[in-house]
Amino acid sequence: MSVYVTDTHPLIWYATGKHRQLSRKVLQTFQAASRAEALIYVPVFVLWEIAMLLKVRRIALREPYGEWAEHLLAQPGFAMAGVDVRMLAEAYTYPFPDPFDSVITATATVMDLPLMTKDEEIQASRLADVYW
């Protein structure tokens, strides 16, 4: 089974039906995870960033945040990736101005998994194996 870590924007685009913004292979991976044929780790900081984006009304979900997050993680192809000291220590060394980018990238790096992201700054850094 293929295993990945997701950045915030791919998960938002998938969850809100903006599938055209995803690459074909990332969309297929989300669909495979929904069928329990792939595993996508969702960093806790991705969930927190989505909550903050909802709070300032930059995004909208079809259901209340708590229900949405519980439904997402109840699917067998999705799991939450917690944060530990190794991830924070790794993130601390990263040059990104956005702390979410640092911790999400460090999560993929420490877990030694590809990161699903279109973020050009993350891609250019080569700090994680990018899957897009």
C-alpha positions as CSV (number, residue, x, y, z in Angstrom):
1,M,0.0,0.0,0.0
2,S,1.2,3.5,-0.9
3,V,1.6,5.9,2.1
4,Y,1.8,9.7,2.0
5,V,1.6,12.8,4.1
6,T,-0.6,15.6,2.9
7,D,-0.1,19.3,3.0
8,T,-3.1,21.5,3.9
9,H,-4.1,22.8,0.4
10,P,-4.4,19.3,-1.3
11,L,-6.7,18.1,1.5
12,I,-8.8,21.3,1.4
13,W,-9.1,21.0,-2.4
14,Y,-10.1,17.4,-2.2
15,A,-12.6,18.0,0.7
16,T,-14.2,21.0,-1.0
17,G,-14.6,19.3,-4.4
18,K,-11.9,21.5,-6.1
19,H,-10.4,18.4,-7.7
20,R,-9.2,20.3,-10.8
21,Q,-6.6,22.0,-8.7
22,L,-5.1,18.7,-7.8
23,S,-2.7,16.8,-10.0
24,R,-4.2,13.7,-11.5
25,K,-2.0,11.4,-9.4
26,V,-2.8,13.2,-6.2
27,L,-6.5,13.1,-6.9
28,Q,-6.2,9.4,-7.7
29,T,-4.3,8.9,-4.4
30,F,-7.1,10.7,-2.4
31,Q,-9.7,8.5,-4.1
32,A,-7.6,5.4,-3.4
33,A,-7.4,6.4,0.3
34,S,-11.2,6.8,0.4
35,R,-11.4,3.2,-0.8
36,A,-8.7,2.1,1.8
37,E,-6.3,1.3,-1.1
38,A,-3.7,4.0,0.1
39,L,-2.9,5.6,3.4
40,I,-2.7,9.4,3.8
41,Y,-1.3,10.8,7.0
42,V,-2.9,14.1,8.0
43,P,-0.5,16.1,10.2
44,V,-2.2,17.5,13.3
45,F,-0.9,20.9,12.1
46,V,-2.9,20.5,8.8
47,L,-6.0,20.0,10.9
48,W,-5.2,23.0,13.0
49,E,-4.5,25.2,9.9
50,I,-7.8,24.1,8.4
51,A,-9.6,25.1,11.6
52,M,-7.8,28.5,11.5
53,L,-8.8,29.1,7.8
54,L,-12.4,28.3,8.7
55,K,-12.3,30.7,11.6
56,V,-11.3,33.6,9.4
57,R,-13.7,32.4,6.7
58,R,-11.1,31.8,4.0
59,I,-12.6,28.3,3.4
60,A,-15.9,26.6,4.0
61,L,-16.7,22.9,4.6
62,R,-20.0,21.2,4.0
63,E,-20.3,20.2,7.6
64,P,-19.1,21.6,11.0
65,Y,-15.3,21.3,11.4
66,G,-15.4,18.7,14.2
67,E,-17.7,16.4,12.3
68,W,-15.7,16.8,9.1
69,A,-12.4,16.0,10.8
70,E,-13.9,13.0,12.6
71,H,-15.5,11.7,9.4
72,L,-12.2,12.1,7.5
73,L,-10.1,10.2,10.1
74,A,-12.8,7.5,10.5
75,Q,-12.0,6.4,6.9
76,P,-9.5,3.6,6.9
77,G,-7.3,5.4,4.3
78,F,-6.7,8.4,6.5
79,A,-4.8,8.7,9.8
80,M,-3.7,11.6,11.9
81,A,0.1,12.1,12.3
82,G,0.9,13.6,15.6
83,V,3.8,15.8,16.3
84,D,6.8,14.8,18.4
85,V,10.0,16.6,19.5
86,R,12.0,15.2,16.6
87,M,9.5,16.8,14.2
88,L,9.6,20.1,16.0
89,A,13.4,20.1,16.2
90,E,13.6,19.4,12.5
91,A,11.0,22.1,11.7
92,Y,13.0,24.6,13.7
93,T,15.8,24.3,11.2
94,Y,13.7,24.9,8.2
95,P,13.8,28.3,6.4
96,F,10.0,28.7,5.7
97,P,8.3,31.9,7.0
98,D,5.1,29.9,7.5
99,P,5.4,27.7,10.6
100,F,2.8,25.3,9.3
101,D,5.0,24.7,6.2
102,S,7.9,23.9,8.5
103,V,6.1,21.4,10.8
104,I,4.2,19.7,7.9
105,T,7.4,19.3,5.9
106,A,9.2,18.0,9.0
107,T,6.4,15.5,9.6
108,A,7.0,14.0,6.1
109,T,10.8,14.1,6.5
110,V,10.8,12.4,9.9
111,M,8.2,9.8,8.9
112,D,10.3,9.3,5.7
113,L,7.2,9.6,3.5
114,P,6.4,11.6,0.4
115,L,4.6,14.9,1.0
116,M,1.7,15.7,-1.3
117,T,2.1,19.4,-1.9
118,K,2.0,21.9,-4.8
119,D,3.8,24.5,-2.6
120,E,6.7,25.8,-4.8
121,E,8.8,26.9,-1.8
122,I,8.6,23.4,-0.2
123,Q,9.3,21.8,-3.6
124,A,12.3,24.1,-4.2
125,S,13.7,23.4,-0.7
126,R,14.1,19.7,-1.4
127,L,13.7,19.0,2.3
128,A,11.0,16.4,1.6
129,D,10.3,14.0,-1.2
130,V,7.4,15.8,-2.9
131,Y,4.6,13.9,-4.6
132,W,2.6,16.0,-7.0
